[in-house]
Amino acid sequence: MTLTTWLAVVTICVLGAMSPGPSLALVLKQTMTGGRRNGVVAALSHGLGVGIYAFLSILGLAAVITASPTAFTILQWAGALYLAWLGFKGLTAKAQSDQALPEAPSTRSAARDGFLIAFFNPKIAVFFLALFSQVVGVDTSLMAKFGYAATALVIDTGWYLIVAWLFSNPKWLDMLKKRAIWFERVFGAILVALAGRLVAGIVAGK
């Protein structure tokens, strides 16, 4: 592993992590409704899901996924349905009659949702397969391979930890909590739209 190659991997992973999408919407939702702890848990579990794909890609298993249209399609539909389910929950959230905040999600649900939003996204496998195919060769050592995968895991986790930390700042959170029910519905709409976009892509690809 050369420094130049590693920096290239770092740059691409940073850009990939920072791209707006369902993962960002989920971490923001968990942070705003459940506080910093939930945001951090979602960030860590999401990083774990991304890390698994990175390691599988390095080991060549992602190639098997992308080479099997059936497996790839199943993952796509599972991801779309999961996004739609999360979005529906947000859209149907209701404020309490006493104007209390919506019930904060548990840390268990934050861990589950953070992991599954990454695990059911086959595009992550494709992304890492495309990335690592440019830097990994037959002469790449096992240590270097795991180093690349660990880099992807750390960057993704670090980015979403930053998101959770910033948006759980008391100055931000007090204001956001007053509008929590609307953020819940907005994020629900975003997730449903993303699910629809994914379904459209699946259908178009057939």
PyMOL commands that set and color helices and strands:
alter all, ss='L'
color gray80, all
select helices_A, chain A and resi 3-18+22-58+61-67+69-91+107-119+122-132+142-167+170-178+180-205
alter helices_A, ss='H'
color red, helices_A
deselect
rebuild
show_as cartoon
